[in-house]
């Protein structure tokens, strides 16, 4: 797929990589499924870069608009289900 990942220009290169890696995990949840632990580890790193809920919501909305994949729905499923593999 060809679309842009949301990020903040004030972030460092490493922070941008962390955010893009998290959104790549969201993509995998939709496309092939992903291990719950890997997704949660990626989300924890993402939250270190984006601690604000409002900023998280903005980035999730931008990503969904670009890709059609909902970071919110993926994380909701992770929290509601205790499965080893998450697949949307």
Steps between C-alpha positions, in 0.01 A plus 500: 500500500608851437413758762667732748549427867404775744777654709604825662786694344636582846575133570847356471584244232480221761157618618368506144629145449322383818168651388528361146590157640187506717279585203667219308392264781143630464520420128617146579205451735272562202698328229633181659453518875761578763605361834340688786828546691674654199213743446491599868877557505469722194214692660702558819783651294245706302359637828849612606506722192129590510391506867201728438165331429390790281817477290458122477142548380613754239769268366263200497243707307759615246630146456150359453417771245815412302496121532152389601651322803382599847767510770222563751309185402815289509594618849141459617505138383834441676356629828171310470636164387767283651599318182860427411454632144301809406334506161254758378 
